[in-house]
Amino acid sequence: MDITSDTHSQHISRQFNQELEELKTHLMTMGGLVENQVQEAVKALLEGDSRLAEKVRDNDRQVNDMQLKIDDECTRVLARRQPAASDLRLVLAVIRATADLERIGDEASKIARNALILIESGTAVRGAVEVRHISEHVRKMLRDALTAFARFDTELALQVVREDETVDDEYGSAMRSLMTFMMEDNRAIGPVLSVMWILRALERVGDHADNLAEYVIYLVKGLDIRHMDPDQIDEDALKRRD
């Protein structure tokens, strides 16, 4: 069953409509929070701001609390409303999405912790250009995935899925460059390893944004593309699928 942004306004129960809309709203709020966490963690690294890094690290609990709250709301909707078809897919997609958003919060915390190590060591950040570039790329993926979720936009979701391969290529290139640098100067091994962990965390943010986009396609089209090659997905067929 194909759904649109208007599908969930057709229930007899206005309270049910409100509950479904609140799930989406709270998911978007959580998404905005974790995107900000990633942005501030990278900013702390690039600007050498230890207080900001500590703030990001300590705010991880807030993300966890939001996940628990949304999961509880989903459980109550399932118990009280026993949703079916597209409504059930919406609740399941929200549950899955909050798990990925919580993990993005974890990755932001990892970035902040490694940023603190580098700041406290007083070492210049090798690979700062790559960190900035990849962070901007994965944050855009996350914003687009959340926008696709809010609008039930499968075309935008598919774009996000395909962007993940580009991020993987950028990550691989950056890691090879840092490996070469460590081989040339073994004194840089410690600091470069911290940068590598940061890049790995950013690459994982991209993976989770990809997951969010896949949930949108599942939600709207009822199609599970998790194990499909993005290049093999027929956009026209996706548009036609009922």
N, C-alpha and C positions, 0 to 999 in steps of 0.2 A: 504493500500500500504506500503510494507516494504521498508525502505530506508537504504542506506549505506553511508559511508563518501564520496563516489564518486558521489552520486546522484546529488548534487548541482553544479556539474561541467559540466552538460549536456545542459545548456541553450544556445540558440543562442546568446543572449545578454551577452557579457563579463562584461558589467557594472552591470547587474543584479547579475551575479556570484560574482562580487566584493562586491556589497552591502550586499549580504547574508553572505559572509565570514567576512566582517567587523562587522556585528552584532555579530557573534560568537566571534571574537577577542575582541571586546569591552566588551562582557559579561565575558570572561575569565579574562580580566584586572580588571573589577569590583570585580570578585570573589577573585582574588589575593589580592586586597586591603582589602576586609572585613575579609579575613582569617588573614591577617597581623594585622588588628585591634583587633581581638579576641586574637591573640597570645600576642600582646603587652599589652593589658589590663590585662591579667592574669599575665604576667611577672611583670608589675607594682605592682600588688597586692602582689605577692610572694616575690619580692625584696624590697618592701616598697619605690618604686620610684614614688614620687608624680608628678614630671615633666612629666614622661612618661604617667601617668594616665591622666593628663591634656591634653597632646597632643592627646591621643585617643579620649577623650571627645570632643575636639575642632575640630577634623577631621571628625566628623559625617556629617558636611555640604558637604564635598568633595564627600562622598558616595551618598548623596541625589542628588547632581549635576550630578553625573554619571548616576543615574537612569533616571533623566529627559532627559539627552542627548540621551540615548539609546531608551527611549520611543519615543522621537521625530523621531529618525532614523526609528524605526519600523512603525510609523504612515506614514512617507513619502513612505516607501516601499509598504505599503498597498494601499496608494492612487495612486501611480504611476504605480505599477506593477500588482495590483490586483491578487496576487498569489493564486494558487489553490493547492489542495492535499498536498504533503509533504512540499512544500515551505510555504504554509499557516500555517501548523503545526509548522514549524520552527519559523516563526515570532511570533506566539502565545506563543510558549514555551519560547522564549526569553523574551517577555513581562512579563510572569508569573515569570520567573526566576529572573529577575531584581527586582521584588517586594519582593521576598524572600531574595535576597541579601541585599536589603535596610534594611529589618527588622533585618538581622544578624548584620548589622552596628549599628542599634539601640541597640541590645543586648550587643554589645561590649561597647557602650557608657554607658549602665547601669552598666556593670562590672566596668568600669573605675570610675564612680561616687561613687559606693560603696567602691571601693578600696581606693579612696581619704578619705572617711569617716573613714575607718579603719586605714589608715596611719596617719591621723591627730589626731586620738584618742590615738595613740601609743599602741594599743592593739595587742597582738600576734594573728595571724590568726588561729583560730580553724577550722579544716577541710581542711588545706592546701593540705594534701595528696590527698584528694578526689577531690579538685578543680583542682589540676594538672592532675590527672588521667583522669577525665571526659573531661577536656579541650583538652587533647591530643586526646582522642577518637573522640570527635565531630569535631575537626579540620581535622582528617583523613577522616571522613565521608564527610566533605565539599570538601576536595581535590579530593577524589574519585568520588564524584558526578560531579564535574567540569570536571574531566578527562573523565568520561563517556559521558558527554555532548559533549565534544570536539571530541571524537572518535565515537560517536553514539553506545556506548557499553552497550547493555541492560543487559548483565550478570553482569557487574560491578555495574550497577545501581541497580539491584535487590539485590546485596550484601549490598549496602548502606541501602536500604529499610529494610532489615532484621536486620541490625545493630542497628536500632533505638530502637528496643525492648530491646536490651542489655543496651543501654544508659539509657532508662527509669528505668530499674532495678537498675542500679548503682546509679542513682539519688535518687530513693526511699530509698535505703539503706543508703546513705549519709544523707538524711534528717531525717531519724529515729535516726541515731546516734547523730545528732545535737540537735534534740528534747530532747533526753535523757540527754544530757549535760546541756541544759538550765534548765531542771527540777531539776537537781542536784545543780545548782548554778545560782540563779536568777540574780546575778550581771552580768552574761555573756549574758543576753538576747539581749541587743542592738547590740553588735558586732556579735553575732551568727546570728541574723536576717539579718545583712548585708551579711554574708557569704551565708545564705540561698537564698537571692535574686541573688547573683552571680551564685550559682548552678542552680537556676531556669533559669537564662539567658542562661547558657551553655546548659541546657536541651532543651531550645527553639532553640538554634543554631542547635542542632541535628535534631529537627523537621523540620527546614527549609532545611537542607541538604537532609533529606528524601523527602521533596517536590520536590527539584531539580531532584533527582533521578527518581521520578515518572514522571516528565515531559519528561525525556529522553525516557522512555518506551512509553509514549504517542506519542512523536515525531517520534520515529523509527517504532513502531508497530501500532500506531493508537489505542492503548488500554489504557483506563483510569482505573488505579488500585487504585485510591485514597481511595476507600471504601472497598477494598478487604483485607482479612487477608493475610499477606505476606507468611505465612506457607501454604496457600491454592493455591498459584500461582504455576502452573506447568511450570517448566523451559523448558522442552521439547516442551510443547505446545506453549510457548512464542517464542521459536526459529522457530517453524513451521508457526506461524501466518503470514498471508499475509495482 
